[in-house]
Amino acid sequence: MVAAPVDAREPLTSRRIVGASALAPAEGEVTVPIRLPDAGVASLLGVGDVVDVLATDAESGTTRTAARDVRVVALPPDDGDVGAAGLGGRLVVVAAPRDTAVTLAGAAVHHFLTIAFTN
């Protein structure tokens, strides 16, 4: 299975191909889509990466960790669409425990999200 969009002339490498198990959440996890407003940051991600998701409040400038050690399970094609908060950027799908997924969903509507690589 192709992990992320591939250009017509781009060679397929092992980094672009994943098995179905890489996309499935582990027991007790769910998949949750989040939109990173900076598509450039999202372009640094690969399926299987483990990241922390950081949420910044635009008004106060404070940043908090919305999720720790979530696994990227899909990088849908950049469709140019905007998310619920009216922001562009890039959609990223992560696997997270259910309670963390709820926190991420709320953060995605009220904060700017970015990631920090953990490994």
MOPAC internal coordinates of N, CA, C and O (Angstrom, degrees):
PM7 1SCF
backbone

  N    0.0000 0     0.00 0     0.00 0    0    0    0
  C    1.4325 1     0.00 0     0.00 0    1    0    0
  C    1.5277 1   107.88 1     0.00 0    2    1    0
  O    1.2310 1   120.29 1   -44.13 1    3    2    1
  N    1.3125 1   117.05 1   135.87 1    3    2    1
  C    1.4609 1   120.85 1   179.01 1    5    3    2
  C    1.5269 1   108.64 1   -76.30 1    6    5    3
  O    1.2310 1   120.90 1   -49.58 1    7    6    5
  N    1.3375 1   115.89 1   130.42 1    7    6    5
  C    1.4599 1   121.94 1  -174.44 1    9    7    6
  C    1.5147 1   113.85 1   -77.14 1   10    9    7
  O    1.2310 1   120.26 1   151.51 1   11   10    9
  N    1.3161 1   117.11 1   -28.49 1   11   10    9
  C    1.4615 1   121.84 1  -175.53 1   13   11   10
  C    1.5183 1   108.09 1  -155.21 1   14   13   11
  O    1.2310 1   119.98 1   -13.42 1   15   14   13
  N    1.3180 1   117.65 1   166.58 1   15   14   13
  C    1.4644 1   119.86 1  -179.82 1   17   15   14
  C    1.5265 1   111.91 1   -55.25 1   18   17   15
  O    1.2310 1   121.18 1   -35.34 1   19   18   17
  N    1.3266 1   115.34 1   144.66 1   19   18   17
  C    1.4548 1   122.40 1  -179.47 1   21   19   18
  C    1.5201 1   107.87 1  -126.48 1   22   21   19
  O    1.2310 1   120.35 1   -48.68 1   23   22   21
  N    1.3373 1   116.93 1   131.32 1   23   22   21
  C    1.4568 1   121.11 1   175.66 1   25   23   22
  C    1.5210 1   109.99 1   -69.51 1   26   25   23
  O    1.2310 1   120.53 1   -23.44 1   27   26   25
  N    1.3198 1   116.59 1   156.56 1   27   26   25
  C    1.4613 1   122.33 1  -175.88 1   29   27   26
  C    1.5265 1   112.63 1   -56.26 1   30   29   27
  O    1.2310 1   119.22 1   141.79 1   31   30   29
  N    1.3169 1   119.10 1   -38.21 1   31   30   29
  C    1.4643 1   121.35 1  -176.82 1   33   31   30
  C    1.5231 1   113.35 1  -102.65 1   34   33   31
  O    1.2310 1   120.44 1  -170.63 1   35   34   33
  N    1.3132 1   116.77 1     9.37 1   35   34   33
  C    1.4618 1   120.39 1  -178.74 1   37   35   34
  C    1.5283 1   110.15 1   -81.76 1   38   37   35
  O    1.2310 1   119.95 1   -47.99 1   39   38   37
  N    1.3353 1   117.70 1   132.01 1   39   38   37
  C    1.4676 1   118.94 1   177.71 1   41   39   38
  C    1.5250 1   110.59 1   -69.96 1   42   41   39
  O    1.2310 1   120.90 1   -35.96 1   43   42   41
  N    1.3130 1   115.89 1   144.04 1   43   42   41
  C    1.4581 1   120.37 1   176.69 1   45   43   42
  C    1.5227 1   108.34 1   -84.83 1   46   45   43
  O    1.2310 1   121.08 1   -54.95 1   47   46   45
  N    1.3332 1   115.54 1   125.05 1   47   46   45
  C    1.4590 1   121.16 1   177.96 1   49   47   46
  C    1.5198 1   108.64 1  -117.75 1   50   49   47
  O    1.2310 1   120.62 1    -9.97 1   51   50   49
  N    1.3090 1   116.41 1   170.03 1   51   50   49
  C    1.4656 1   120.32 1  -179.43 1   53   51   50
  C    1.5245 1   111.62 1   -60.78 1   54   53   51
  O    1.2310 1   120.12 1   154.13 1   55   54   53
  N    1.3254 1   117.37 1   -25.87 1   55   54   53
  C    1.4754 1   120.61 1   179.07 1   57   55   54
  C    1.5286 1   111.11 1   -67.92 1   58   57   55
  O    1.2310 1   119.83 1   153.98 1   59   58   57
  N    1.3345 1   117.93 1   -26.02 1   59   58   57
  C    1.4650 1   122.64 1  -178.36 1   61   59   58
  C    1.5278 1   113.05 1   -88.88 1   62   61   59
  O    1.2310 1   119.91 1   167.22 1   63   62   61
  N    1.3310 1   117.78 1   -12.78 1   63   62   61
  C    1.4626 1   121.36 1  -176.25 1   65   63   62
  C    1.5222 1   108.83 1  -111.20 1   66   65   63
  O    1.2310 1   120.53 1   -49.21 1   67   66   65
  N    1.3276 1   116.59 1   130.79 1   67   66   65
  C    1.4607 1   121.00 1   177.01 1   69   67   66
  C    1.5178 1   109.33 1  -133.40 1   70   69   67
  O    1.2310 1   121.21 1   -25.33 1   71   70   69
  N    1.3127 1   115.30 1   154.67 1   71   70   69
  C    1.4528 1   120.36 1   173.97 1   73   71   70
  C    1.5132 1   110.14 1   -81.21 1   74   73   71
  O    1.2310 1   120.85 1   -16.98 1   75   74   73
  N    1.3209 1   115.99 1   163.02 1   75   74   73
  C    1.4680 1   120.40 1  -178.97 1   77   75   74
  C    1.5240 1   111.61 1   -58.98 1   78   77   75
  O    1.2310 1   119.89 1   149.88 1   79   78   77
  N    1.3418 1   117.82 1   -30.12 1   79   78   77
  C    1.4680 1   120.17 1  -177.91 1   81   79   78
  C    1.5312 1   111.16 1   -65.90 1   82   81   79
  O    1.2310 1   119.62 1   153.87 1   83   82   81
  N    1.3253 1   118.32 1   -26.13 1   83   82   81
  C    1.4691 1   120.82 1   178.84 1   85   83   82
  C    1.5187 1   111.42 1   -69.56 1   86   85   83
  O    1.2310 1   120.32 1   156.42 1   87   86   85
  N    1.3253 1   117.00 1   -23.58 1   87   86   85
  C    1.4573 1   120.84 1  -177.94 1   89   87   86
  C    1.5241 1   112.45 1   -92.02 1   90   89   87
  O    1.2310 1   120.41 1   162.43 1   91   90   89
  N    1.3078 1   116.83 1   -17.57 1   91   90   89
  C    1.4590 1   120.32 1  -175.47 1   93   91   90
  C    1.5264 1   110.44 1   -83.88 1   94   93   91
  O    1.2310 1   120.54 1   -41.62 1   95   94   93
  N    1.3215 1   116.58 1   138.38 1   95   94   93
  C    1.4646 1   118.40 1   175.23 1   97   95   94
  C    1.5291 1   109.92 1   -70.81 1   98   97   95
  O    1.2310 1   120.63 1   -30.05 1   99   98   97
  N    1.3140 1   116.41 1   149.95 1   99   98   97
  C    1.4611 1   121.23 1   175.68 1  101   99   98
  C    1.5279 1   109.09 1   -71.69 1  102  101   99
  O    1.2310 1   120.60 1   -11.35 1  103  102  101
  N    1.3031 1   116.45 1   168.65 1  103  102  101
  C    1.4640 1   120.18 1   178.42 1  105  103  102
  C    1.5249 1   109.49 1   -58.35 1  106  105  103
  O    1.2310 1   120.44 1   -47.95 1  107  106  105
  N    1.3311 1   116.77 1   132.05 1  107  106  105
  C    1.4598 1   122.33 1  -178.97 1  109  107  106
  C    1.5163 1   113.46 1    87.30 1  110  109  107
  O    1.2310 1   120.40 1   179.29 1  111  110  109
  N    1.3340 1   116.85 1    -0.71 1  111  110  109
  C    1.4583 1   120.73 1   178.67 1  113  111  110
  C    1.5189 1   110.59 1  -110.48 1  114  113  111
  O    1.2310 1   121.20 1   -18.37 1  115  114  113
  N    1.3090 1   115.31 1   161.63 1  115  114  113
  C    1.4646 1   123.17 1   172.54 1  117  115  114
  C    1.5284 1   106.90 1  -131.84 1  118  117  115
  O    1.2310 1   120.67 1   -16.83 1  119  118  117
  N    1.3161 1   116.32 1   163.17 1  119  118  117
  C    1.4584 1   118.72 1   174.09 1  121  119  118
  C    1.5185 1   108.32 1   -97.16 1  122  121  119
  O    1.2310 1   121.29 1   -38.83 1  123  122  121
  N    1.3209 1   115.14 1   141.17 1  123  122  121
  C    1.4597 1   120.49 1  -177.98 1  125  123  122
  C    1.5373 1   108.68 1  -138.36 1  126  125  123
  O    1.2310 1   120.58 1   -51.83 1  127  126  125
  N    1.3396 1   116.50 1   128.17 1  127  126  125
  C    1.4625 1   118.81 1   176.28 1  129  127  126
  C    1.5274 1   110.25 1   -82.54 1  130  129  127
  O    1.2310 1   120.95 1   -42.15 1  131  130  129
  N    1.3106 1   115.78 1   137.85 1  131  130  129
  C    1.4653 1   121.29 1   173.88 1  133  131  130
  C    1.5265 1   107.24 1  -129.78 1  134  133  131
  O    1.2310 1   120.43 1   -28.90 1  135  134  133
  N    1.3100 1   116.78 1   151.10 1  135  134  133
  C    1.4613 1   120.69 1   178.96 1  137  135  134
  C    1.5244 1   108.61 1  -110.91 1  138  137  135
  O    1.2310 1   121.51 1   -59.62 1  139  138  137
  N    1.3417 1   114.72 1   120.38 1  139  138  137
  C    1.4563 1   120.13 1   174.50 1  141  139  138
  C    1.5206 1   107.76 1   -90.60 1  142  141  139
  O    1.2310 1   119.40 1   -59.91 1  143  142  141
  N    1.3293 1   118.76 1   120.09 1  143  142  141
  C    1.4616 1   120.94 1  -177.16 1  145  143  142
  C    1.5212 1   113.36 1   -61.49 1  146  145  143
  O    1.2310 1   119.93 1   152.92 1  147  146  145
  N    1.3199 1   117.75 1   -27.08 1  147  146  145
  C    1.4596 1   121.63 1   179.10 1  149  147  146
  C    1.5288 1   108.63 1   -98.06 1  150  149  147
  O    1.2310 1   120.73 1   -80.30 1  151  150  149
  N    1.3305 1   116.21 1    99.70 1  151  150  149
  C    1.4659 1   120.95 1  -178.62 1  153  151  150
  C    1.5212 1   111.32 1   -60.88 1  154  153  151
  O    1.2310 1   120.03 1   152.92 1  155  154  153
  N    1.3187 1   117.55 1   -27.08 1  155  154  153
  C    1.4600 1   120.81 1   177.61 1  157  155  154
  C    1.5174 1   112.04 1   -63.93 1  158  157  155
  O    1.2310 1   120.36 1   141.03 1  159  158  157
  N    1.3174 1   116.92 1   -38.97 1  159  158  157
  C    1.4587 1   120.69 1   176.72 1  161  159  158
  C    1.5289 1   109.09 1   -65.11 1  162  161  159
  O    1.2310 1   120.36 1   135.55 1  163  162  161
  N    1.3191 1   116.91 1   -44.45 1  163  162  161
  C    1.4640 1   120.70 1   179.97 1  165  163  162
  C    1.5208 1   111.39 1   -61.56 1  166  165  163
  O    1.2310 1   120.11 1   148.40 1  167  166  165
  N    1.3282 1   117.39 1   -31.60 1  167  166  165
  C    1.4696 1   120.22 1  -179.09 1  169  167  166
  C    1.5272 1   111.93 1   -68.51 1  170  169  167
  O    1.2310 1   119.80 1   164.68 1  171  170  169
  N    1.3131 1   117.99 1   -15.32 1  171  170  169
  C    1.4652 1   121.85 1   176.90 1  173  171  170
  C    1.5292 1   112.08 1   -79.01 1  174  173  171
  O    1.2310 1   120.42 1   165.75 1  175  174  173
  N    1.3274 1   116.80 1   -14.25 1  175  174  173
  C    1.4623 1   121.60 1  -175.21 1  177  175  174
  C    1.5163 1   112.36 1   -83.77 1  178  177  175
  O    1.2310 1   121.45 1   -27.64 1  179  178  177
  N    1.3157 1   114.83 1   152.36 1  179  178  177
  C    1.4527 1   122.39 1   171.10 1  181  179  178
  C    1.5135 1   109.10 1  -132.38 1  182  181  179
  O    1.2310 1   120.41 1   -25.81 1  183  182  181
  N    1.3186 1   116.81 1   154.19 1  183  182  181
  C    1.4548 1   120.46 1   176.71 1  185  183  182
  C    1.5266 1   108.14 1   -60.67 1  186  185  183
  O    1.2310 1   120.96 1   -46.91 1  187  186  185
  N    1.3258 1   115.76 1   133.09 1  187  186  185
  C    1.4550 1   121.90 1  -178.00 1  189  187  186
  C    1.5159 1   113.19 1    99.53 1  190  189  187
  O    1.2310 1   119.76 1   163.82 1  191  190  189
  N    1.3388 1   118.06 1   -16.18 1  191  190  189
  C    1.4586 1   120.04 1   177.18 1  193  191  190
  C    1.5208 1   109.86 1   -62.02 1  194  193  191
  O    1.2310 1   120.79 1   -36.62 1  195  194  193
  N    1.3141 1   116.09 1   143.38 1  195  194  193
  C    1.4637 1   122.22 1   176.18 1  197  195  194
  C    1.5273 1   106.57 1  -109.82 1  198  197  195
  O    1.2310 1   120.99 1   -55.36 1  199  198  197
  N    1.3244 1   115.71 1   124.64 1  199  198  197
  C    1.4666 1   120.77 1  -172.92 1  201  199  198
  C    1.5257 1   110.50 1  -136.38 1  202  201  199
  O    1.2310 1   121.45 1   -17.52 1  203  202  201
  N    1.3197 1   114.84 1   162.48 1  203  202  201
  C    1.4561 1   122.19 1   165.71 1  205  203  202
  C    1.5231 1   106.32 1   -98.21 1  206  205  203
  O    1.2310 1   120.11 1   -35.78 1  207  206  205
  N    1.3240 1   117.39 1   144.22 1  207  206  205
  C    1.4607 1   121.81 1   176.21 1  209  207  206
  C    1.5245 1   107.27 1  -105.90 1  210  209  207
  O    1.2310 1   121.13 1   -55.94 1  211  210  209
  N    1.3322 1   115.45 1   124.06 1  211  210  209
  C    1.4591 1   121.90 1  -179.53 1  213  211  210
  C    1.5158 1   109.38 1  -105.86 1  214  213  211
  O    1.2310 1   120.66 1   -39.00 1  215  214  213
  N    1.3268 1   116.34 1   141.00 1  215  214  213
  C    1.4624 1   122.54 1  -179.10 1  217  215  214
  C    1.5243 1   109.12 1  -121.38 1  218  217  215
  O    1.2310 1   120.95 1   -56.11 1  219  218  217
  N    1.3397 1   115.79 1   123.89 1  219  218  217
  C    1.4658 1   121.29 1  -179.72 1  221  219  218
  C    1.5188 1   109.71 1  -112.35 1  222  221  219
  O    1.2310 1   121.00 1   -50.61 1  223  222  221
  N    1.3182 1   115.69 1   129.39 1  223  222  221
  C    1.4581 1   122.36 1   175.65 1  225  223  222
  C    1.5272 1   107.44 1   -81.64 1  226  225  223
  O    1.2310 1   120.53 1   -61.03 1  227  226  225
  N    1.3270 1   116.59 1   118.97 1  227  226  225
  C    1.4656 1   121.23 1  -175.77 1  229  227  226
  C    1.5286 1   112.68 1   -64.51 1  230  229  227
  O    1.2310 1   120.07 1   148.60 1  231  230  229
  N    1.3236 1   117.46 1   -31.40 1  231  230  229
  C    1.4680 1   119.86 1  -178.03 1  233  231  230
  C    1.5202 1   112.49 1   -76.58 1  234  233  231
  O    1.2310 1   120.60 1   132.64 1  235  234  233
  N    1.3261 1   116.45 1   -47.36 1  235  234  233
  C    1.4628 1   119.17 1  -176.05 1  237  235  234
  C    1.5254 1   112.67 1   -90.94 1  238  237  235
  O    1.2310 1   120.58 1   158.88 1  239  238  237
  N    1.3350 1   116.49 1   -21.12 1  239  238  237
  C    1.4623 1   120.01 1  -177.85 1  241  239  238
  C    1.5174 1   113.52 1    79.41 1  242  241  239
  O    1.2310 1   120.22 1  -175.65 1  243  242  241
  N    1.3272 1   117.19 1     4.35 1  243  242  241
  C    1.4575 1   119.63 1   179.72 1  245  243  242
  C    1.5297 1   110.27 1   -81.28 1  246  245  243
  O    1.2310 1   121.59 1   -33.02 1  247  246  245
  N    1.3193 1   114.56 1   146.98 1  247  246  245
  C    1.4631 1   121.15 1   179.43 1  249  247  246
  C    1.5139 1   109.01 1  -123.11 1  250  249  247
  O    1.2310 1   121.30 1   -40.30 1  251  250  249
  N    1.3346 1   115.11 1   139.70 1  251  250  249
  C    1.4606 1   120.35 1   176.12 1  253  251  250
  C    1.5201 1   108.31 1  -134.50 1  254  253  251
  O    1.2310 1   120.86 1   -18.57 1  255  254  253
  N    1.2981 1   115.96 1   161.43 1  255  254  253
  C    1.4565 1   120.91 1   175.67 1  257  255  254
  C    1.5226 1   107.68 1   -85.54 1  258  257  255
  O    1.2310 1   120.72 1   -63.13 1  259  258  257
  N    1.3311 1   116.22 1   116.87 1  259  258  257
  C    1.4645 1   121.11 1   179.62 1  261  259  258
  C    1.5172 1   111.76 1   -85.95 1  262  261  259
  O    1.2310 1   120.14 1   152.38 1  263  262  261
  N    1.3339 1   117.34 1   -27.62 1  263  262  261
  C    1.4638 1   121.41 1   179.94 1  265  263  262
  C    1.5218 1   109.29 1  -156.95 1  266  265  263
  O    1.2310 1   121.16 1   -38.18 1  267  266  265
  N    1.3119 1   115.38 1   141.82 1  267  266  265
  C    1.4657 1   120.93 1   177.97 1  269  267  266
  C    1.5246 1   109.73 1  -113.93 1  270  269  267
  O    1.2310 1   121.48 1   -39.56 1  271  270  269
  N    1.3112 1   114.78 1   140.44 1  271  270  269
  C    1.4696 1   121.93 1   172.18 1  273  271  270
  C    1.5225 1   113.75 1    53.45 1  274  273  271
  O    1.2310 1   120.36 1  -132.05 1  275  274  273
  N    1.3259 1   116.91 1    47.95 1  275  274  273
  C    1.4647 1   120.05 1   173.59 1  277  275  274
  C    1.5282 1   108.41 1   -92.46 1  278  277  275
  O    1.2310 1   121.05 1   -32.20 1  279  278  277
  N    1.3231 1   115.60 1   147.80 1  279  278  277
  C    1.4701 1   121.75 1  -175.64 1  281  279  278
  C    1.5142 1   110.40 1  -101.53 1  282  281  279
  O    1.2310 1   120.59 1   -50.09 1  283  282  281
  N    1.3204 1   116.48 1   129.91 1  283  282  281
  C    1.4636 1   121.62 1   176.03 1  285  283  282
  C    1.5248 1   107.71 1   -72.21 1  286  285  283
  O    1.2310 1   120.77 1   -55.85 1  287  286  285
  N    1.3457 1   116.14 1   124.15 1  287  286  285
  C    1.4665 1   119.94 1  -178.94 1  289  287  286
  C    1.5187 1   112.95 1  -113.10 1  290  289  287
  O    1.2310 1   119.44 1   164.21 1  291  290  289
  N    1.3215 1   118.67 1   -15.79 1  291  290  289
  C    1.4677 1   120.80 1   177.31 1  293  291  290
  C    1.5144 1   110.41 1  -161.14 1  294  293  291
  O    1.2310 1   121.63 1   -31.08 1  295  294  293
  N    1.3219 1   114.48 1   148.92 1  295  294  293
  C    1.4699 1   122.90 1   175.80 1  297  295  294
  C    1.5220 1   106.75 1  -129.12 1  298  297  295
  O    1.2310 1   120.48 1   -95.30 1  299  298  297
  N    1.3336 1   116.68 1    84.70 1  299  298  297
  C    1.4718 1   119.54 1  -179.16 1  301  299  298
  C    1.5288 1   110.88 1   -58.74 1  302  301  299
  O    1.2310 1   120.44 1   -24.04 1  303  302  301
  N    1.3306 1   116.77 1   155.96 1  303  302  301
  C    1.4638 1   119.86 1   177.57 1  305  303  302
  C    1.5257 1   110.60 1   -56.66 1  306  305  303
  O    1.2310 1   121.00 1   -34.75 1  307  306  305
  N    1.3145 1   115.70 1   145.25 1  307  306  305
  C    1.4609 1   121.04 1   177.23 1  309  307  306
  C    1.5210 1   107.79 1   -71.99 1  310  309  307
  O    1.2310 1   120.77 1   -70.06 1  311  310  309
  N    1.3240 1   116.13 1   109.94 1  311  310  309
  C    1.4591 1   120.23 1  -175.93 1  313  311  310
  C    1.5256 1   113.14 1   -96.96 1  314  313  311
  O    1.2310 1   120.55 1  -179.86 1  315  314  313
  N    1.3332 1   116.56 1     0.14 1  315  314  313
  C    1.4614 1   119.99 1   179.91 1  317  315  314
  C    1.5129 1   113.25 1    73.92 1  318  317  315
  O    1.2310 1   120.26 1  -175.61 1  319  318  317
  N    1.3215 1   117.11 1     4.39 1  319  318  317
  C    1.4542 1   121.78 1  -178.60 1  321  319  318
  C    1.5222 1   110.08 1   -74.16 1  322  321  319
  O    1.2310 1   120.78 1   -14.78 1  323  322  321
  N    1.3132 1   116.12 1   165.22 1  323  322  321
  C    1.4651 1   121.03 1   175.14 1  325  323  322
  C    1.5138 1   108.99 1  -110.52 1  326  325  323
  O    1.2310 1   120.91 1   -28.71 1  327  326  325
  N    1.3285 1   115.86 1   151.29 1  327  326  325
  C    1.4493 1   121.14 1  -178.91 1  329  327  326
  C    1.5126 1   112.56 1   -86.39 1  330  329  327
  O    1.2310 1   121.51 1     7.12 1  331  330  329
  N    1.3298 1   114.72 1  -172.88 1  331  330  329
  C    1.4588 1   122.02 1  -177.33 1  333  331  330
  C    1.5321 1   112.14 1   -59.87 1  334  333  331
  O    1.2310 1   120.48 1   148.97 1  335  334  333
  N    1.3300 1   116.68 1   -31.03 1  335  334  333
  C    1.4593 1   120.36 1  -179.06 1  337  335  334
  C    1.5292 1   111.81 1   -84.76 1  338  337  335
  O    1.2310 1   120.34 1  -175.95 1  339  338  337
  N    1.3383 1   116.96 1     4.05 1  339  338  337
  C    1.4548 1   120.58 1   179.35 1  341  339  338
  C    1.5153 1   113.80 1    80.41 1  342  341  339
  O    1.2310 1   120.55 1  -165.64 1  343  342  341
  N    1.3350 1   116.55 1    14.36 1  343  342  341
  C    1.4638 1   121.07 1  -178.66 1  345  343  342
  C    1.5165 1   110.95 1  -100.20 1  346  345  343
  O    1.2310 1   120.99 1   -33.79 1  347  346  345
  N    1.3123 1   115.72 1   146.21 1  347  346  345
  C    1.4565 1   120.77 1   171.29 1  349  347  346
  C    1.5141 1   108.45 1   -79.39 1  350  349  347
  O    1.2310 1   120.62 1    26.41 1  351  350  349
  N    1.3019 1   116.42 1  -153.59 1  351  350  349
  C    1.4526 1   119.84 1   178.46 1  353  351  350
  C    1.5044 1   110.99 1   113.24 1  354  353  351
  O    1.2310 1   120.37 1    27.99 1  355  354  353
  N    1.3084 1   116.90 1  -152.01 1  355  354  353
  C    1.4581 1   122.11 1  -173.70 1  357  355  354
  C    1.5150 1   109.96 1  -132.48 1  358  357  355
  O    1.2310 1   121.43 1   -44.87 1  359  358  357
  N    1.3246 1   114.88 1   135.13 1  359  358  357
  C    1.4540 1   121.51 1   177.63 1  361  359  358
  C    1.5244 1   109.56 1   -79.87 1  362  361  359
  O    1.2310 1   120.81 1   -44.09 1  363  362  361
  N    1.3171 1   116.06 1   135.91 1  363  362  361
  C    1.4639 1   123.94 1   177.22 1  365  363  362
  C    1.5243 1   106.21 1  -131.93 1  366  365  363
  O    1.2310 1   120.30 1   -44.43 1  367  366  365
  N    1.3232 1   117.02 1   135.57 1  367  366  365
  C    1.4676 1   120.44 1   178.58 1  369  367  366
  C    1.5268 1   107.84 1  -108.83 1  370  369  367
  O    1.2310 1   121.15 1   -52.85 1  371  370  369
  N    1.3413 1   115.41 1   127.15 1  371  370  369
  C    1.4621 1   121.11 1  -179.19 1  373  371  370
  C    1.5182 1   110.27 1  -121.96 1  374  373  371
  O    1.2310 1   120.91 1   -24.09 1  375  374  373
  N    1.3221 1   115.87 1   155.91 1  375  374  373
  C    1.4638 1   122.17 1   173.22 1  377  375  374
  C    1.5197 1   107.13 1  -100.02 1  378  377  375
  O    1.2310 1   121.08 1   -48.93 1  379  378  377
  N    1.3311 1   115.54 1   131.07 1  379  378  377
  C    1.4620 1   120.54 1  -176.37 1  381  379  378
  C    1.5213 1   109.65 1  -149.33 1  382  381  379
  O    1.2310 1   120.08 1   -24.10 1  383  382  381
  N    1.3363 1   117.45 1   155.90 1  383  382  381
  C    1.4646 1   119.38 1   171.92 1  385  383  382
  C    1.5304 1   109.79 1   -58.12 1  386  385  383
  O    1.2310 1   120.45 1   -27.46 1  387  386  385
  N    1.3164 1   116.75 1   152.54 1  387  386  385
  C    1.4741 1   121.26 1  -175.93 1  389  387  386
  C    1.5229 1   113.21 1   -53.32 1  390  389  387
  O    1.2310 1   119.65 1   134.19 1  391  390  389
  N    1.3230 1   118.28 1   -45.81 1  391  390  389
  C    1.4674 1   119.85 1  -177.93 1  393  391  390
  C    1.5317 1   111.11 1   -66.50 1  394  393  391
  O    1.2310 1   120.15 1   145.45 1  395  394  393
  N    1.3116 1   117.32 1   -34.55 1  395  394  393
  C    1.4616 1   121.17 1   176.34 1  397  395  394
  C    1.5226 1   110.84 1   -68.19 1  398  397  395
  O    1.2310 1   120.28 1   143.20 1  399  398  397
  N    1.3263 1   117.06 1   -36.80 1  399  398  397
  C    1.4702 1   121.34 1   178.14 1  401  399  398
  C    1.5247 1   110.65 1   -60.62 1  402  401  399
  O    1.2310 1   120.22 1   141.09 1  403  402  401
  N    1.3207 1   117.19 1   -38.91 1  403  402  401
  C    1.4649 1   121.24 1   178.17 1  405  403  402
  C    1.5342 1   109.61 1   -65.05 1  406  405  403
  O    1.2310 1   120.40 1   136.46 1  407  406  405
  N    1.3184 1   116.84 1   -43.54 1  407  406  405
  C    1.4630 1   121.09 1   177.70 1  409  407  406
  C    1.5251 1   110.82 1   -61.58 1  410  409  407
  O    1.2310 1   120.30 1   136.52 1  411  410  409
  N    1.3320 1   117.02 1   -43.48 1  411  410  409
  C    1.4645 1   120.91 1   179.06 1  413  411  410
  C    1.5205 1   111.91 1   -63.44 1  414  413  411
  O    1.2310 1   120.50 1   138.64 1  415  414  413
  N    1.3194 1   116.66 1   -41.36 1  415  414  413
  C    1.4706 1   120.02 1   179.94 1  417  415  414
  C    1.5250 1   110.59 1   -60.76 1  418  417  415
  O    1.2310 1   120.26 1   136.16 1  419  418  417
  N    1.3163 1   117.11 1   -43.84 1  419  418  417
  C    1.4635 1   120.86 1   178.21 1  421  419  418
  C    1.5178 1   111.94 1   -66.52 1  422  421  419
  O    1.2310 1   120.63 1   137.35 1  423  422  421
  N    1.3257 1   116.39 1   -42.65 1  423  422  421
  C    1.4606 1   120.46 1  -179.96 1  425  423  422
  C    1.5266 1   110.84 1   -63.85 1  426  425  423
  O    1.2310 1   120.27 1   144.23 1  427  426  425
  N    1.3195 1   117.10 1   -35.77 1  427  426  425
  C    1.4630 1   120.99 1  -178.11 1  429  427  426
  C    1.5229 1   112.19 1   -64.65 1  430  429  427
  O    1.2310 1   120.15 1   152.74 1  431  430  429
  N    1.3151 1   117.33 1   -27.26 1  431  430  429
  C    1.4589 1   121.00 1  -179.45 1  433  431  430
  C    1.5282 1   111.67 1   -85.83 1  434  433  431
  O    1.2310 1   120.17 1   147.25 1  435  434  433
  N    1.3196 1   117.28 1   -32.75 1  435  434  433
  C    1.4601 1   120.69 1  -171.59 1  437  435  434
  C    1.5306 1   115.76 1  -109.26 1  438  437  435
  O    1.2310 1   119.75 1   173.90 1  439  438  437
  N    1.3172 1   118.09 1    -6.10 1  439  438  437
  C    1.4644 1   120.91 1  -174.93 1  441  439  438
  C    1.5286 1   111.28 1  -137.22 1  442  441  439
  O    1.2310 1   121.20 1   -16.51 1  443  442  441
  N    1.3284 1   115.32 1   163.49 1  443  442  441
  C    1.4639 1   121.64 1   169.09 1  445  443  442
  C    1.5222 1   106.26 1   -85.24 1  446  445  443
  O    1.2310 1   120.61 1   -50.95 1  447  446  445
  N    1.3249 1   116.44 1   129.05 1  447  446  445
  C    1.4552 1   120.21 1  -178.70 1  449  447  446
  C    1.5285 1   110.98 1  -104.03 1  450  449  447
  O    1.2310 1   121.21 1   -35.07 1  451  450  449
  N    1.3052 1   115.30 1   144.93 1  451  450  449
  C    1.4571 1   121.69 1   170.07 1  453  451  450
  C    1.5207 1   107.09 1  -146.25 1  454  453  451
  O    1.2310 1   120.59 1    -1.42 1  455  454  453
  N    1.3142 1   116.48 1   178.58 1  455  454  453
  C    1.4656 1   119.41 1  -176.58 1  457  455  454
  C    1.5206 1   109.90 1  -124.95 1  458  457  455
  O    1.2310 1   121.69 1   -21.35 1  459  458  457
  N    1.3246 1   114.38 1   158.65 1  459  458  457
  C    1.4639 1   122.34 1   171.40 1  461  459  458
  C    1.5193 1   105.61 1  -128.91 1  462  461  459
  O    1.2310 1   120.69 1   -51.80 1  463  462  461
  N    1.3365 1   116.28 1   128.20 1  463  462  461
  C    1.4649 1   119.53 1   178.54 1  465  463  462
  C    1.5133 1   109.83 1   -71.54 1  466  465  463
  O    1.2310 1   120.71 1   -43.86 1  467  466  465
  N    1.3313 1   116.25 1   136.14 1  467  466  465
  C    1.4600 1   119.95 1  -177.68 1  469  467  466
  C    1.5223 1   112.84 1  -107.05 1  470  469  467
  O    1.2310 1   120.26 1   165.96 1  471  470  469
  N    1.3272 1   117.11 1   -14.04 1  471  470  469
  C    1.4688 1   119.08 1   177.70 1  473  471  470
  C    1.5010 1   110.87 1  -145.94 1  474  473  471
  O    1.2310 1   120.10 1   180.00 1  475  474  473

